[in-house]
Structures are given as structure tokens and as C-alpha cells.
Amino acid sequence: MTSASKAYMKETANGILLSLYIQPRAPKNEICGLFNNSLKMKVNALPAKNQANQEVKRFLSRQLGLSRSQVEIRHGKKSRMKTVLLHTTHPDVKNILYQWEG
């Protein structure tokens, strides 16, 4: 995999930073591959009242086997472009992220 394909992910001392592009109001929750150096994620929630953000945290925690407290939205709480910190560096989590590239 090239470094360009991993531009959406950066390993830090605190865990893994992800760049996500969120599409709210989708029929179902899913990862749709890469979009503008971010992972594109569709969520079945409205952007109002923090619903989409909560759904992002719920979906990521379930899919990656993490607790919700290990999924933190660092930037973009009111934007489609979000930076999410996963408080883990476990190799299994990274392998799942690589599979989501598409």
C-alpha cells in the first residue's frame, strides 16, 4: 500500500488519528472506501443534535472492537470532515482500517 493510500491514518503516541468524511442521512451505516484522502463513512443518523457524531462513535467502536470511550472526535464536530482519535494501536484495528480502503 502506498503512503498516499494511508493519508487518512496517522499513528501517534495516543493512538490512531483518522480522517473521515461523513455522509449523514444514509440508508445504512457503512464505510465506502477512500474519498479525498479520508475514509468515507455513511451514517444512518441526522446531523442535528449530535446524532451523526454519536452514530460515528457507535459504529466505529462496534466494527473495531473498541469501547466508545476509545473513539474520540477531536475535530469537526459540526462538519462532515472529522478527525477521530482511536485510543489504540492494536494491529487488528489497523488491519481492519486497511481493509476499509476499498
C-alpha positions as CSV (number, residue, x, y, z in Angstrom):
1,M,0.0,0.0,0.0
2,T,1.3,3.4,-0.9
3,S,1.7,6.2,1.6
4,A,-0.9,8.2,-0.4
5,S,-3.5,5.5,0.3
6,K,-2.8,5.8,4.1
7,A,-3.1,9.6,4.2
8,Y,-6.3,9.2,6.1
9,M,-4.5,7.5,9.0
10,K,-1.7,8.6,11.3
11,E,-0.2,6.8,14.2
12,T,0.5,8.9,17.3
13,A,1.6,8.3,20.9
14,N,-2.1,8.4,21.9
15,G,-3.4,6.1,19.2
16,I,-4.5,6.3,15.6
17,L,-5.8,9.5,14.1
18,L,-8.3,9.0,11.3
19,S,-9.6,11.5,8.8
20,L,-13.2,10.8,8.0
21,Y,-15.7,12.2,5.5
22,I,-19.2,11.7,6.9
23,Q,-22.4,11.4,4.9
24,P,-25.4,11.7,7.2
25,R,-29.0,10.5,6.4
26,A,-27.8,7.4,4.7
27,P,-30.0,4.3,4.5
28,K,-27.4,2.3,6.5
29,N,-24.1,2.7,8.3
30,E,-21.1,1.7,6.2
31,I,-17.5,2.6,5.1
32,C,-17.3,3.4,1.4
33,G,-13.6,3.4,0.8
34,L,-11.4,6.5,0.3
35,F,-12.6,10.0,-0.6
36,N,-10.2,13.0,-0.8
37,N,-7.6,11.4,1.4
38,S,-10.2,10.4,4.0
39,L,-12.3,7.4,4.7
40,K,-15.9,8.0,3.6
41,M,-18.4,6.8,6.1
42,K,-22.2,6.8,5.6
43,V,-24.3,7.0,8.8
44,N,-28.0,6.5,9.3
45,A,-28.5,9.5,11.5
46,L,-29.3,13.1,11.3
47,P,-26.6,15.7,11.6
48,A,-28.7,17.7,14.2
49,K,-28.4,17.3,17.9
50,N,-25.1,15.5,17.7
51,Q,-26.8,12.3,16.4
52,A,-24.5,11.7,13.5
53,N,-21.4,12.1,15.8
54,Q,-22.8,9.6,18.2
55,E,-23.5,7.2,15.4
56,V,-19.9,7.6,14.1
57,K,-18.6,6.7,17.5
58,R,-21.0,3.8,18.0
59,F,-20.3,2.3,14.5
60,L,-16.5,2.6,14.8
61,S,-16.4,1.1,18.3
62,R,-18.5,-1.9,17.2
63,Q,-16.7,-2.5,14.0
64,L,-13.2,-2.2,15.5
65,G,-13.9,-3.9,18.8
66,L,-13.3,-0.8,20.9
67,S,-15.3,0.8,23.7
68,R,-17.0,4.1,22.9
69,S,-14.6,5.9,25.2
70,Q,-11.7,4.7,23.0
71,V,-13.3,6.6,20.0
72,E,-12.9,10.4,20.3
73,I,-14.0,13.0,17.8
74,R,-11.1,15.5,18.0
75,H,-12.0,18.0,15.3
76,G,-15.0,18.6,13.0
77,K,-17.9,18.0,15.4
78,K,-20.1,20.3,13.3
79,S,-18.6,19.4,9.9
80,R,-18.7,16.4,7.5
81,M,-14.8,16.3,7.7
82,K,-13.8,14.8,11.1
83,T,-10.6,13.8,12.8
84,V,-11.2,10.9,15.1
85,L,-8.7,9.6,17.6
86,L,-8.8,5.8,18.3
87,H,-7.2,5.2,21.6
88,T,-5.4,2.1,20.5
89,T,-2.6,0.9,18.2
90,H,-3.6,-2.7,18.2
91,P,-2.5,-4.4,14.9
92,D,-6.0,-6.0,14.4
93,V,-7.5,-2.5,14.4
94,K,-5.0,-1.3,11.8
95,N,-5.7,-4.4,9.6
96,I,-9.5,-3.6,9.6
97,L,-8.7,0.0,8.7
98,Y,-6.6,-1.2,5.7
99,Q,-9.4,-3.4,4.5
100,W,-11.8,-0.4,4.5
101,E,-9.6,1.4,1.9
102,G,-11.6,-0.4,-0.7
